[in-house]
Amino acid sequence: WRRTRSVVDDMRSHRTDSPALSGWTIALGAGKTEPTPNRRLWPQATALLFLLPEMAGTITALRFQKHTAERVNVFLDEQYVFPLSAILAAGLKLGQHLSDDDIATLRAADDAEQAYGRAVRFLAYRPRSVAEVQRYLERHGAPEEVIASVIRRLSIAGYLNDADFAQFWVRDRERFNPRSPQALRQELRNKGVSSQTIDQALRSLDSED
């Protein structure tokens, strides 16, 4: 869907140099778009090109959603267009004009903000490995670049660290559900922890004994 929508946006603006249009040819003289090697997205993009309206317009309302104060509905020219996190919406004001590019930027930032919030909630239950968070966000449809951004942000904030996670895991197992070193190693491998990090965690457990 994201790639299809990106193709549609670039078809509208005839941006033949865009990465989203790799494998596409814009026939400006003929007033149409023709697919070249990559034909997979052609039917969807063609349909969306005519079904999706241009979104650019002037902000006429910013309204909190009924069931959460963390999301704001954005209205352009008296029409609801898209939702945003309250943090991002705080930077908008009534009467401000938003271009299609502005909207695309805001929505991309909102996707990243939602993915970050989802990851933080996932971490609230217990510490996680980097791979666990990556897989979780993938299952929820987050794009690769958003996942990379979230992982980087969580790591900088100190919420993600595979060495700390491995230490937590072996100590927690030792305290509540003792396992053999081989079993612990396999569990941590399944969680995407590197062999070197696992070795360090198991050595620390041995030194404590």
N, C-alpha and C positions, 0 to 999 in steps of 0.2 A: 504493500500500500504506500509506504513512504517513498519508495523509488518511483512508483507510478505517478504519485502526486508531484514529485520533483520533475519528472519528465513533462507533465502537463504544464507546470509553471514555466519551464524553459521553452516549451512549444509556443506558449502565449507570447513570450518575449523574443522568440526567434534567436535564442542564445546558442548558436551552433558550437561554441567553444566550451560549453558546460560539460563537466564530467557526467552529469545525469543523462546527457544525450549521446554518450558513447555508443556507437552502433546505430545511430539515427542520422538521417539527412533531411534538412529543412529545404523544401522546394519553394523558395520565396516567390519566384516568378509565377509559379502555378498556383500559389496560394494554398498549398497543402503540405502535409508532412508525410514522408514516406519512410518506412522502416528499411534498414539495410541489414547487416548480418543478424543483429539481435532483434527477433520478432516477438519475443515472449510477451512484452508489455504493451504491444501495439493495440490490441482490442480494448484493454482497460483504459489506456491513456486516451485513446480516441473518444471513448464514451465520456470520460471525465472532462475532457476538453470542452464538451458542449453542455454537460450537466452542471458543472461547478461554476458558480458565478464569481466574478472578480470580487475580492474582499476589501480592497482598499477603501478608506473612507474616514470620516471625522468621528471621534469619540463623542457620543451623546449621552452615555450612561455607563457607570461602573457599579455593579450591584453584587453584594455578597450573596452567595448561594444560600438557599433556605436552610439546608441541613449542615452547613459547615462554614465557619468564619475564615477558613483557610483558603477558600476558593472564591474568585470574583468573576462574574460574567461580564464580558466586554460587549457593548453595543456600538455599532457604527451606523451613523445615519438612521437612528431609531430602530435598527435591526440587530438582534442577537447574532454575534458572529463566532466567538470562541471564549473558552474559560482560561483563566490564568491563576497562578498561585497569588495569594494576597501580597507576598513579598515583591513579586514582579509588578503587580498591578499598582503598587504604591508609587512606582515611578511614572505612571501615566496621569493625564489630567484631561478634564472635559475640554472639548474644543480642539484637542490635539489631532493632527492628521496622521494616519498610519498608511504607509504604502504597503503593497504586497510583500516587499522585502522586509519591511519593519515587522509585519505580522509573522512572517516565516521565522525571523530571528527570535521574536518573543515566544513563539510556540516551541522552537527548539530548546530555548532556555527553560521553558516550562516542563518539557519532557525530561530534561536533566534534573530539574528540581524535584519532580515527582519520583524519579528513579532514586535520587538520593534519600528522600524521605522513606521510600519503601525499604531501602537497604538498611537505614537506621532502625526501622521497626523490626526488621529481620534480625538485626544484631542485638536487639533488646532482650531476646529470649535467652541467648547464651553467646559467648564468643564464637566467631566463625573464621574459617580460613578464607584467603583471598578467592580461591577457586569456588568455594561454596557460595559466596556472594555473587560472583560472576555467573554461575549456573542459575542462581535464583533470578537474577535480573534478565537473563536470556529467556527463561521460562515465561517471564512476564512481557516479553516482546521488546525489551530495550535494545536500541541499536548499539553496534560495537563501540562507536565513538562516545556514546553516552555512558556505557559501562566503564570504559577506560577512564573517563572523567570522574565518575563516581568513585571508582577504586582509588584513584590518585587523591581525591579529596578526603576520603575516609582514612587513607594511610597517613596523610599529612596531619590529620586531626588526632591520630593515635588510636583510631577505632579498629584498624586492620593491621595485623602484624603476624605473619605465619610463625615466627619464632615464639612469640608470646602465646599464640594459640596452641602450638604443639606442647609447650610447657603446661598450659592449663589442662590440656586433654589428658596427658599421662598422669598428672597429679590427681585430677578428678577421678580417673579410673582407679588409681591406686587406693584412693580413699573410699570410694563407694562401690566399685565393681572391678576388683583386681583382674588383670589380664596378663598373659605372658608377653614378653617383649615382641615376639613374632606377631601376636594378635594386635598389639598396639601399633606396630609398624604398618600392618595391613590397613588398619582403620584410618591412620593418618594418610596413607597413600591414597585411599579412596576419597579422601577429602582434598586431594590435590597438593598436599604438602611435599616439598622436595625431600629426597633421601638425606641430603646433608643436614637439613633442619630437623628431620626425624632423629638422626644419629645424635645430634646435640641434645635434644630433649631426653632421649633415653639415657645418655651419659649422665645428665644432671640427676635423673632419677636414681641411677646406680650410686652416685656420689652421696646422695642423701641417705641411702640405706647404709 
